[in-house]
């Protein structure tokens, strides 16, 4: 399980990766493992949580 602080930090990193297009988003769990020291399981969990969170934000922006 990842702490909320770690998750928030990872979300910021993922937002930056998406904004600047520095790497393919599907490679970002590996990046989180290398740069933040997350396990493979935690990196995937955080990434999937970020995708769900941002998907719901996108739906709110298109339908709201």
PyMOL commands that set and color helices and strands:
alter all, ss='L'
color gray80, all
select helices_A, chain A and resi 4-20+25-36+40-63
alter helices_A, ss='H'
color red, helices_A
deselect
rebuild
show_as cartoon
